[in-house]
């Protein structure tokens, strides 16, 4: 199995006629004004490709989201290739609670081994340097 990519965004639009997707509002960094922070929508798009030695049509993965070390979502995902060499998994998560600055880590695991991961930094704004003069 080749693990091609994992991309994070706010939402995914799938064109049913062409099977093309559009990733809307790619997530690279989040600037929070305080915690806890609730992410209303987050989508992960994973692209997989079978190799010649891969004979099964279905594969089971674990999709995990962490805020630093704390696991905030953990799901089992089934990838069914249906005779095709490539597969695209789209995972949508709504109402993701983020309790602290640092990172949101999204991992795709096969047999408890991380095969793909992505990280989004979560930052508080820098405190302004305010000087009062009389």
Residue pairs with C-beta under 8 A, 6 or more apart in sequence:
1 48
1 49
1 50
1 51
1 54
1 59
1 110
1 115
2 48
2 49
2 50
2 51
3 46
3 48
3 108
3 115
3 116
4 47
4 48
4 49
4 86
5 45
5 46
5 47
5 116
6 44
6 45
6 46
6 47
6 106
6 108
6 116
6 117
6 118
7 23
7 26
7 44
7 45
7 118
8 26
8 27
8 42
8 43
8 44
8 45
8 106
8 118
8 120
9 23
9 24
9 25
9 26
9 27
9 42
9 43
9 45
10 24
10 25
10 27
10 41
10 42
10 43
11 24
11 25
11 41
11 43
11 92
12 21
12 22
12 23
12 24
12 43
12 45
12 90
12 92
13 21
13 22
13 24
14 20
14 21
14 90
15 21
15 22
21 45
21 88
21 90
23 43
23 45
27 42
27 120
28 120
28 121
29 120
29 121
29 122
29 123
30 37
30 39
30 98
30 104
30 120
30 121
30 122
30 123
31 123
31 124
31 125
32 98
32 101
32 122
32 123
32 124
33 124
33 125
34 124
35 98
35 99
35 100
35 101
36 97
36 98
36 99
37 97
37 98
37 99
37 122
38 95
38 96
38 97
38 98
39 93
39 95
39 96
39 97
39 98
40 94
40 95
41 92
41 93
41 94
42 65
42 92
42 93
42 96
43 90
43 91
43 92
43 93
44 63
44 89
44 90
44 91
44 93
44 106
44 118
45 88
45 89
45 90
45 91
46 88
46 89
46 90
46 91
46 108
46 116
47 86
47 87
47 88
48 59
48 79
48 86
48 87
48 88
48 89
49 85
49 86
49 87
50 81
50 85
50 86
50 87
57 80
57 81
57 82
57 83
58 78
58 79
58 80
58 81
59 78
59 79
59 81
59 110
60 76
60 77
60 78
60 79
60 110
61 76
61 77
61 78
61 79
61 89
61 108
61 109
61 110
61 115
62 74
62 75
62 76
62 77
62 107
62 108
62 109
62 110
62 112
63 73
63 74
63 75
63 76
63 77
63 91
63 106
63 107
63 108
63 109
64 71
64 73
64 74
64 75
64 106
64 107
64 109
65 71
65 72
65 73
65 74
65 93
65 96
65 104
65 105
65 106
65 107
66 72
66 103
66 104
66 105
66 107
67 97
67 98
67 99
67 100
67 102
67 103
67 104
67 122
68 100
68 102
68 103
68 105
70 99
72 96
72 97
72 98
73 93
73 96
75 91
77 89
77 91
77 108
79 87
79 89
80 87
81 87
96 104
98 104
98 122
100 122
101 122
101 123
101 124
102 121
102 122
103 119
103 120
103 121
103 122
104 119
104 120
104 122
105 117
105 118
105 119
106 117
106 118
106 119
106 120
107 114
107 116
107 117
108 114
108 115
108 116
108 117
109 115
